[in-house]
């Protein structure tokens, strides 16, 4: 029987099977990065129960009253899920371009219309404080989620 090798794919990975040695070699493919409004980086957030009227995506910033909350997992409409109420550090989008740099430990707000953070309080909801400074060209910023500060 001739020795053969084969190729195939398994969901998010490709592999080569070597019949001579009975081994596989996997070539991991990077998955397309999901689009998050807030990507959890580290920390120990306080989670609260939430039953949304409409579906909530993982990483979505949810404004309830005067507070921002963050979904770590997707929540179906009318199903009980959990939102981070405070705590934790998240990577969130910010506007890029002229005069958009934000200093370290600066209080920032969530603009629920543009889905980016801003230093402008008027019309926006507090989300927390920056962790590290950003420059004009940056499109995201680390933020300590502390909406009541």
N, CA and C atoms as an extended XYZ file, in Angstrom:
447
Properties=species:S:1:pos:R:3:atomname:S:1:resname:S:1:resid:I:1 pbc="F F F"
N         0.849       -1.176        0.000 N   UNK     1
C         0.000        0.000        0.000 CA  UNK     1
C         0.894        1.238        0.000 C   UNK     1
N         0.658        2.174       -0.914 N   UNK     2
C         1.498        3.369       -0.969 CA  UNK     2
C         1.272        4.278        0.233 C   UNK     2
N         2.347        4.979        0.594 N   UNK     3
C         2.266        5.962        1.678 CA  UNK     3
C         1.745        7.270        1.090 C   UNK     3
N         0.769        7.844        1.750 N   UNK     4
C         0.180        9.069        1.233 CA  UNK     4
C         0.086       10.103        2.334 C   UNK     4
N        -0.027       11.306        1.898 N   UNK     5
C        -0.376       12.369        2.841 CA  UNK     5
C        -1.642       13.022        2.320 C   UNK     5
N        -2.370       13.644        3.210 N   UNK     6
C        -3.614       14.292        2.809 CA  UNK     6
C        -3.742       15.643        3.474 C   UNK     6
N        -4.638       16.413        2.970 N   UNK     7
C        -4.914       17.725        3.551 CA  UNK     7
C        -6.409       17.830        3.808 C   UNK     7
N        -6.738       18.649        4.789 N   UNK     8
C        -8.142       18.869        5.106 CA  UNK     8
C        -8.290       20.081        5.991 C   UNK     8
N        -9.507       20.349        6.353 N   UNK     9
C        -9.750       21.466        7.263 CA  UNK     9
C       -10.725       21.040        8.346 C   UNK     9
N       -10.536       21.585        9.517 N   UNK    10
C       -11.447       21.410       10.644 CA  UNK    10
C       -11.824       22.796       11.131 C   UNK    10
N       -13.031       23.180       10.956 N   UNK    11
C       -13.558       24.495       11.345 CA  UNK    11
C       -12.533       25.615       11.250 C   UNK    11
N       -11.784       25.888       12.324 N   UNK    12
C       -10.893       27.049       12.316 CA  UNK    12
C        -9.428       26.677       12.155 C   UNK    12
N        -9.136       25.480       11.702 N   UNK    13
C        -7.737       25.088       11.559 CA  UNK    13
C        -7.569       24.250       10.300 C   UNK    13
N        -6.385       24.252        9.725 N   UNK    14
C        -6.091       23.352        8.621 CA  UNK    14
C        -5.023       22.384        9.100 C   UNK    14
N        -4.993       21.216        8.488 N   UNK    15
C        -4.046       20.218        8.940 CA  UNK    15
C        -3.535       19.400        7.767 C   UNK    15
N        -2.412       18.772        7.976 N   UNK    16
C        -1.854       17.816        7.029 CA  UNK    16
C        -1.646       16.512        7.768 C   UNK    16
N        -2.107       15.398        7.187 N   UNK    17
C        -1.931       14.082        7.788 CA  UNK    17
C        -0.821       13.360        7.030 C   UNK    17
N         0.160       12.865        7.781 N   UNK    18
C         1.266       12.111        7.199 CA  UNK    18
C         1.063       10.651        7.547 C   UNK    18
N         0.614        9.854        6.552 N   UNK    19
C         0.302        8.454        6.802 CA  UNK    19
C         1.553        7.664        7.174 C   UNK    19
N         2.700        8.035        6.623 N   UNK    20
C         3.937        7.302        6.901 CA  UNK    20
C         4.251        7.298        8.393 C   UNK    20
N         4.012        8.390        9.040 N   UNK    21
C         4.314        8.482       10.471 CA  UNK    21
C         3.056        8.461       11.326 C   UNK    21
N         1.900        8.536       10.679 N   UNK    22
C         0.650        8.566       11.431 CA  UNK    22
C         0.480        9.840       12.230 C   UNK    22
N         1.079       10.916       11.745 N   UNK    23
C         1.022       12.163       12.513 CA  UNK    23
C         0.277       13.247       11.739 C   UNK    23
N        -0.143       14.241       12.481 N   UNK    24
C        -0.804       15.410       11.921 CA  UNK    24
C         0.063       16.630       12.161 C   UNK    24
N         0.018       17.563       11.253 N   UNK    25
C         0.622       18.870       11.475 CA  UNK    25
C        -0.498       19.892       11.287 C   UNK    25
N        -0.705       20.704       12.290 N   UNK    26
C        -1.766       21.704       12.240 CA  UNK    26
C        -1.181       23.069       11.925 C   UNK    26
N        -1.824       23.767       11.047 N   UNK    27
C        -1.455       25.150       10.737 CA  UNK    27
C        -2.622       26.010       11.199 C   UNK    27
N        -2.477       26.564       12.375 N   UNK    28
C        -3.566       27.346       12.953 CA  UNK    28
C        -3.800       28.600       12.139 C   UNK    28
N        -5.048       28.863       11.882 N   UNK    29
C        -5.425       30.076       11.173 CA  UNK    29
C        -6.010       31.044       12.186 C   UNK    29
N        -5.597       32.249       12.086 N   UNK    30
C        -6.124       33.266       12.997 CA  UNK    30
C        -7.578       33.553       12.638 C   UNK    30
N        -8.428       33.505       13.647 N   UNK    31
C        -9.831       33.811       13.421 CA  UNK    31
C        -9.996       35.307       13.193 C   UNK    31
N       -11.010       35.669       12.451 N   UNK    32
C       -11.309       37.084       12.268 CA  UNK    32
C       -11.695       37.662       13.623 C   UNK    32
N       -11.105       38.773       13.966 N   UNK    33
C       -11.380       39.399       15.258 CA  UNK    33
C       -12.802       39.936       15.270 C   UNK    33
N       -13.519       39.589       16.344 N   UNK    34
C       -14.876       40.095       16.487 CA  UNK    34
C       -14.821       41.583       16.798 C   UNK    34
N       -15.841       42.260       16.394 N   UNK    35
C       -15.913       43.687       16.666 CA  UNK    35
C       -16.556       43.899       18.032 C   UNK    35
N       -15.810       44.479       18.953 N   UNK    36
C       -16.295       44.740       20.296 CA  UNK    36
C       -16.371       46.238       20.525 C   UNK    36
N       -17.369       46.648       21.280 N   UNK    37
C       -17.366       48.015       21.777 CA  UNK    37
C       -16.430       48.098       22.974 C   UNK    37
N       -16.384       47.014       23.759 N   UNK    38
C       -15.501       46.959       24.922 CA  UNK    38
C       -14.948       45.543       25.024 C   UNK    38
N       -13.637       45.417       24.938 N   UNK    39
C       -12.983       44.114       25.013 CA  UNK    39
C       -12.330       43.978       26.388 C   UNK    39
N       -12.755       42.975       27.161 N   UNK    40
C       -12.233       42.755       28.504 CA  UNK    40
C       -10.743       42.425       28.427 C   UNK    40
N        -9.934       43.107       29.242 N   UNK    41
C        -8.488       42.888       29.269 CA  UNK    41
C        -8.089       42.169       30.550 C   UNK    41
N        -8.473       42.708       31.707 N   UNK    42
C        -8.182       42.039       32.979 CA  UNK    42
C        -8.974       42.679       34.102 C   UNK    42
N        -8.941       42.030       35.259 N   UNK    43
C        -9.613       42.575       36.432 CA  UNK    43
C       -10.689       41.650       36.960 C   UNK    43
N       -11.463       42.148       37.897 N   UNK    44
C       -12.503       41.373       38.564 CA  UNK    44
C       -13.787       42.198       38.597 C   UNK    44
N       -14.506       42.246       37.475 N   UNK    45
C       -15.686       43.091       37.419 CA  UNK    45
C       -16.834       42.577       38.293 C   UNK    45
N       -17.631       43.498       38.804 N   UNK    46
C       -18.854       43.173       39.519 CA  UNK    46
C       -19.935       42.950       38.471 C   UNK    46
N       -20.535       41.760       38.479 N   UNK    47
C       -21.552       41.422       37.489 CA  UNK    47
C       -22.942       41.543       38.107 C   UNK    47
N       -23.888       42.048       37.319 N   UNK    48
C       -25.278       42.144       37.762 CA  UNK    48
C       -26.175       41.428       36.755 C   UNK    48
N       -27.325       40.946       37.215 N   UNK    49
C       -28.292       40.314       36.324 CA  UNK    49
C       -28.957       41.372       35.453 C   UNK    49
N       -29.301       40.953       34.219 N   UNK    50
C       -29.971       41.871       33.300 CA  UNK    50
C       -30.804       41.059       32.321 C   UNK    50
N       -32.040       41.496       32.091 N   UNK    51
C       -32.917       40.894       31.087 CA  UNK    51
C       -33.197       41.976       30.044 C   UNK    51
N       -32.512       41.919       28.898 N   UNK    52
C       -32.675       42.981       27.899 CA  UNK    52
C       -33.951       42.810       27.069 C   UNK    52
N       -34.531       43.914       26.638 N   UNK    53
C       -35.696       43.876       25.759 CA  UNK    53
C       -35.297       43.433       24.352 C   UNK    53
N       -34.066       43.768       23.945 N   UNK    54
C       -33.543       43.325       22.650 CA  UNK    54
C       -32.176       42.681       22.883 C   UNK    54
N       -31.748       41.881       21.940 N   UNK    55
C       -30.493       41.134       22.088 CA  UNK    55
C       -29.314       42.069       22.331 C   UNK    55
N       -28.369       41.588       23.140 N   UNK    56
C       -27.149       42.327       23.456 CA  UNK    56
C       -25.966       41.487       22.978 C   UNK    56
N       -25.061       42.085       22.242 N   UNK    57
C       -23.883       41.375       21.736 CA  UNK    57
C       -22.789       41.323       22.797 C   UNK    57
N       -21.953       40.302       22.727 N   UNK    58
C       -20.788       40.229       23.614 CA  UNK    58
C       -19.910       41.441       23.351 C   UNK    58
N       -19.475       42.097       24.425 N   UNK    59
C       -18.639       43.278       24.290 CA  UNK    59
C       -19.402       44.570       24.105 C   UNK    59
N       -20.716       44.493       24.074 N   UNK    60
C       -21.521       45.702       23.878 CA  UNK    60
C       -21.581       46.531       25.159 C   UNK    60
N       -21.472       47.834       25.012 N   UNK    61
C       -21.658       48.752       26.132 CA  UNK    61
C       -23.150       49.073       26.201 C   UNK    61
N       -23.744       48.817       27.370 N   UNK    62
C       -25.178       49.004       27.565 CA  UNK    62
C       -25.381       50.144       28.562 C   UNK    62
N       -26.073       51.175       28.142 N   UNK    63
C       -26.366       52.301       29.029 CA  UNK    63
C       -27.738       52.064       29.653 C   UNK    63
N       -27.756       51.999       30.989 N   UNK    64
C       -29.005       51.848       31.736 CA  UNK    64
C       -29.071       53.018       32.705 C   UNK    64
N       -30.048       53.879       32.498 N   UNK    65
C       -30.145       55.079       33.327 CA  UNK    65
C       -28.926       55.957       33.111 C   UNK    65
N       -28.217       56.244       34.201 N   UNK    66
C       -27.023       57.094       34.133 CA  UNK    66
C       -25.721       56.299       34.175 C   UNK    66
N       -25.801       54.978       33.986 N   UNK    67
C       -24.612       54.129       34.134 CA  UNK    67
C       -24.334       53.304       32.889 C   UNK    67
N       -23.043       53.052       32.646 N   UNK    68
C       -22.635       52.145       31.573 CA  UNK    68
C       -22.385       50.770       32.169 C   UNK    68
N       -22.791       49.747       31.435 N   UNK    69
C       -22.561       48.355       31.794 CA  UNK    69
C       -21.959       47.686       30.567 C   UNK    69
N       -21.275       46.555       30.768 N   UNK    70
C       -20.608       45.890       29.648 CA  UNK    70
C       -20.963       44.410       29.649 C   UNK    70
N       -21.396       43.911       28.497 N   UNK    71
C       -21.742       42.495       28.346 CA  UNK    71
C       -20.485       41.692       28.023 C   UNK    71
N       -20.189       40.698       28.838 N   UNK    72
C       -19.060       39.814       28.543 CA  UNK    72
C       -19.468       38.717       27.570 C   UNK    72
N       -20.741       38.350       27.595 N   UNK    73
C       -21.283       37.331       26.697 CA  UNK    73
C       -22.550       37.885       26.050 C   UNK    73
N       -22.906       37.315       24.922 N   UNK    74
C       -24.144       37.720       24.254 CA  UNK    74
C       -25.337       37.343       25.135 C   UNK    74
N       -26.369       38.168       25.091 N   UNK    75
C       -27.596       37.911       25.841 CA  UNK    75
C       -28.759       38.023       24.859 C   UNK    75
N       -29.567       36.972       24.778 N   UNK    76
C       -30.736       36.993       23.898 CA  UNK    76
C       -31.812       37.900       24.483 C   UNK    76
N       -32.661       38.418       23.622 N   UNK    77
C       -33.768       39.262       24.077 CA  UNK    77
C       -34.647       38.494       25.052 C   UNK    77
N       -35.063       39.152       26.108 N   UNK    78
C       -35.956       38.593       27.128 CA  UNK    78
C       -35.375       37.389       27.861 C   UNK    78
N       -34.068       37.228       27.829 N   UNK    79
C       -33.385       36.157       28.563 CA  UNK    79
C       -32.489       36.782       29.619 C   UNK    79
N       -32.399       36.129       30.777 N   UNK    80
C       -31.554       36.637       31.859 CA  UNK    80
C       -30.080       36.413       31.521 C   UNK    80
N       -29.308       37.463       31.654 N   UNK    81
C       -27.871       37.403       31.431 CA  UNK    81
C       -27.174       38.258       32.469 C   UNK    81
N       -25.907       38.552       32.240 N   UNK    82
C       -25.140       39.347       33.201 CA  UNK    82
C       -24.385       40.459       32.480 C   UNK    82
N       -24.279       41.589       33.170 N   UNK    83
C       -23.516       42.733       32.680 CA  UNK    83
C       -22.512       43.139       33.743 C   UNK    83
N       -21.339       43.597       33.312 N   UNK    84
C       -20.360       44.151       34.249 CA  UNK    84
C       -20.831       45.548       34.637 C   UNK    84
N       -20.995       45.761       35.957 N   UNK    85
C       -21.461       47.058       36.449 CA  UNK    85
C       -20.299       47.995       36.751 C   UNK    85
N       -19.161       47.419       37.141 N   UNK    86
C       -17.956       48.213       37.393 CA  UNK    86
C       -16.797       47.248       37.613 C   UNK    86
N       -15.602       47.796       37.599 N   UNK    87
C       -14.411       46.972       37.787 CA  UNK    87
C       -13.933       46.424       36.455 C   UNK    87
N       -12.692       46.060       36.397 N   UNK    88
C       -12.123       45.527       35.172 CA  UNK    88
C       -11.571       46.621       34.282 C   UNK    88
N       -10.649       46.219       33.441 N   UNK    89
C       -10.057       47.116       32.447 CA  UNK    89
C       -10.472       46.606       31.077 C   UNK    89
N       -10.913       47.510       30.229 N   UNK    90
C       -11.424       47.178       28.905 CA  UNK    90
C       -10.718       48.012       27.848 C   UNK    90
N       -10.589       47.428       26.656 N   UNK    91
C       -10.100       48.171       25.487 CA  UNK    91
C       -11.350       48.665       24.760 C   UNK    91
N       -11.483       49.969       24.643 N   UNK    92
C       -12.666       50.560       24.019 CA  UNK    92
C       -12.243       51.484       22.877 C   UNK    92
N       -13.119       51.673       21.901 N   UNK    93
C       -12.767       52.552       20.787 CA  UNK    93
C       -12.787       54.023       21.182 C   UNK    93
N       -11.918       54.778       20.533 N   UNK    94
C       -11.910       56.227       20.688 CA  UNK    94
C       -11.785       56.843       19.303 C   UNK    94
N       -12.189       58.063       19.173 N   UNK    95
C       -12.040       58.762       17.900 CA  UNK    95
C       -10.552       58.978       17.638 C   UNK    95
N       -10.156       58.853       16.386 N   UNK    96
C        -8.763       59.120       16.008 CA  UNK    96
C        -8.730       60.431       15.232 C   UNK    96
N        -7.569       61.028       15.201 N   UNK    97
C        -7.431       62.273       14.447 CA  UNK    97
C        -6.998       63.417       15.334 C   UNK    97
N        -7.006       64.593       14.776 N   UNK    98
C        -6.531       65.787       15.468 CA  UNK    98
C        -7.195       66.037       16.806 C   UNK    98
N        -6.389       66.316       17.792 N   UNK    99
C        -6.839       66.655       19.151 CA  UNK    99
C        -7.669       65.567       19.821 C   UNK    99
N        -7.405       64.292       19.506 N   UNK   100
C        -8.159       63.204       20.136 CA  UNK   100
C        -7.335       62.439       21.168 C   UNK   100
N        -6.093       62.870       21.411 N   UNK   101
C        -5.252       62.212       22.422 CA  UNK   101
C        -5.897       62.383       23.796 C   UNK   101
N        -5.763       61.350       24.644 N   UNK   102
C        -6.323       61.405       25.996 CA  UNK   102
C        -5.211       61.059       26.979 C   UNK   102
N        -5.074       61.860       28.019 N   UNK   103
C        -4.029       61.662       29.030 CA  UNK   103
C        -4.352       60.464       29.929 C   UNK   103
N        -3.335       59.973       30.622 N   UNK   104
C        -3.484       58.880       31.584 CA  UNK   104
C        -4.352       59.326       32.761 C   UNK   104
N        -5.221       58.416       33.252 N   UNK   105
C        -6.094       58.623       34.420 CA  UNK   105
C        -7.082       59.776       34.227 C   UNK   105
N        -7.472       59.991       32.983 N   UNK   106
C        -8.449       61.026       32.650 CA  UNK   106
C        -9.849       60.418       32.675 C   UNK   106
N       -10.811       61.123       33.273 N   UNK   107
C       -12.187       60.647       33.290 CA  UNK   107
C       -12.737       60.696       31.867 C   UNK   107
N       -13.370       59.590       31.448 N   UNK   108
C       -13.922       59.514       30.097 CA  UNK   108
C       -15.383       59.085       30.150 C   UNK   108
N       -16.071       59.369       29.056 N   UNK   109
C       -17.507       59.155       28.950 CA  UNK   109
C       -17.798       58.341       27.696 C   UNK   109
N       -18.905       57.598       27.720 N   UNK   110
C       -19.316       56.801       26.573 CA  UNK   110
C       -20.311       57.609       25.746 C   UNK   110
N       -19.991       57.779       24.456 N   UNK   111
C       -20.910       58.428       23.529 CA  UNK   111
C       -21.739       57.318       22.894 C   UNK   111
N       -22.988       57.189       23.300 N   UNK   112
C       -23.828       56.086       22.851 CA  UNK   112
C       -24.300       56.252       21.408 C   UNK   112
N       -24.067       57.403       20.802 N   UNK   113
C       -24.421       57.622       19.396 CA  UNK   113
C       -23.302       57.171       18.467 C   UNK   113
N       -22.056       57.490       18.840 N   UNK   114
C       -20.909       57.145       17.992 CA  UNK   114
C       -20.180       55.893       18.472 C   UNK   114
N       -20.533       55.402       19.667 N   UNK   115
C       -19.915       54.207       20.260 CA  UNK   115
C       -18.405       54.339       20.432 C   UNK   115
N       -17.984       55.494       20.924 N   UNK   116
C       -16.581       55.734       21.268 CA  UNK   116
C       -16.532       56.491       22.591 C   UNK   116
N       -15.359       56.465       23.236 N   UNK   117
C       -15.195       57.255       24.455 CA  UNK   117
C       -14.809       58.675       24.088 C   UNK   117
N       -15.077       59.562       25.020 N   UNK   118
C       -14.772       60.974       24.832 CA  UNK   118
C       -14.491       61.598       26.195 C   UNK   118
N       -13.847       62.735       26.194 N   UNK   119
C       -13.639       63.472       27.445 CA  UNK   119
C       -14.754       64.493       27.663 C   UNK   119
N       -15.702       64.548       26.752 N   UNK   120
C       -16.827       65.478       26.845 CA  UNK   120
C       -17.944       64.873       27.688 C   UNK   120
N       -18.263       65.510       28.801 N   UNK   121
C       -19.297       64.994       29.702 CA  UNK   121
C       -20.708       65.253       29.180 C   UNK   121
N       -20.933       66.401       28.583 N   UNK   122
C       -22.270       66.808       28.163 CA  UNK   122
C       -22.879       65.828       27.157 C   UNK   122
N       -24.035       65.274       27.507 N   UNK   123
C       -24.745       64.368       26.607 CA  UNK   123
C       -24.207       62.955       26.570 C   UNK   123
N       -23.192       62.651       27.374 N   UNK   124
C       -22.575       61.327       27.375 CA  UNK   124
C       -22.653       60.707       28.770 C   UNK   124
N       -22.349       59.411       28.874 N   UNK   125
C       -22.482       58.666       30.121 CA  UNK   125
C       -21.110       58.279       30.647 C   UNK   125
N       -20.826       58.513       31.936 N   UNK   126
C       -19.512       58.144       32.488 CA  UNK   126
C       -19.228       56.649       32.300 C   UNK   126
N       -17.995       56.333       31.908 N   UNK   127
C       -17.592       54.931       31.781 CA  UNK   127
C       -16.402       54.616       32.678 C   UNK   127
N       -15.526       55.580       32.953 N   UNK   128
C       -14.401       55.316       33.843 CA  UNK   128
C       -13.227       56.234       33.599 C   UNK   128
N       -12.033       55.679       33.829 N   UNK   129
C       -10.787       56.439       33.715 CA  UNK   129
C        -9.824       55.724       32.778 C   UNK   129
N        -9.069       56.499       32.014 N   UNK   130
C        -8.092       55.908       31.101 CA  UNK   130
C        -6.956       55.254       31.878 C   UNK   130
N        -6.431       54.201       31.303 N   UNK   131
C        -5.263       53.500       31.847 CA  UNK   131
C        -4.168       53.673       30.806 C   UNK   131
N        -3.264       54.598       31.042 N   UNK   132
C        -2.254       54.944       30.048 CA  UNK   132
C        -2.791       56.049       29.153 C   UNK   132
N        -1.887       56.709       28.497 N   UNK   133
C        -2.257       57.806       27.600 CA  UNK   133
C        -2.408       57.289       26.177 C   UNK   133
N        -3.156       58.005       25.372 N   UNK   134
C        -3.264       57.679       23.952 CA  UNK   134
C        -2.825       58.897       23.143 C   UNK   134
N        -2.481       58.639       21.891 N   UNK   135
C        -2.104       59.716       20.973 CA  UNK   135
C        -3.215       59.884       19.940 C   UNK   135
N        -3.145       60.949       19.166 N   UNK   136
C        -4.191       61.237       18.184 CA  UNK   136
C        -4.463       60.070       17.236 C   UNK   136
N        -3.429       59.343       16.833 N   UNK   137
C        -3.586       58.273       15.851 CA  UNK   137
C        -4.231       57.006       16.420 C   UNK   137
N        -4.258       56.848       17.743 N   UNK   138
C        -4.832       55.640       18.351 CA  UNK   138
C        -6.334       55.562       18.092 C   UNK   138
N        -6.806       54.344       17.838 N   UNK   139
C        -8.241       54.132       17.628 CA  UNK   139
C        -8.896       53.446       18.817 C   UNK   139
N        -8.097       53.062       19.814 N   UNK   140
C        -8.663       52.489       21.028 CA  UNK   140
C        -7.872       52.942       22.241 C   UNK   140
N        -8.429       52.681       23.416 N   UNK   141
C        -7.865       53.170       24.669 CA  UNK   141
C        -8.237       52.188       25.771 C   UNK   141
N        -7.305       51.909       26.682 N   UNK   142
C        -7.639       51.110       27.855 CA  UNK   142
C        -8.362       51.996       28.862 C   UNK   142
N        -9.452       51.449       29.422 N   UNK   143
C       -10.266       52.195       30.375 CA  UNK   143
C       -10.584       51.309       31.572 C   UNK   143
N       -10.381       51.859       32.775 N   UNK   144
C       -10.835       51.198       33.995 CA  UNK   144
C       -12.323       51.509       34.123 C   UNK   144
N       -13.151       50.459       34.113 N   UNK   145
C       -14.601       50.647       34.150 CA  UNK   145
C       -15.030       51.059       35.550 C   UNK   145
N       -15.352       52.315       35.697 N   UNK   146
C       -15.730       52.900       36.986 CA  UNK   146
C       -16.769       53.988       36.707 C   UNK   146
N       -17.991       53.583       36.304 N   UNK   147
C       -18.960       54.570       35.826 CA  UNK   147
C       -19.540       55.494       36.886 C   UNK   147
N       -19.368       55.178       38.162 N   UNK   148
C       -19.955       56.020       39.206 CA  UNK   148
C       -18.988       57.063       39.735 C   UNK   148
N       -17.775       57.085       39.221 N   UNK   149
C       -16.758       58.024       39.723 CA  UNK   149
C       -16.993       59.423       39.231 C   UNK   149
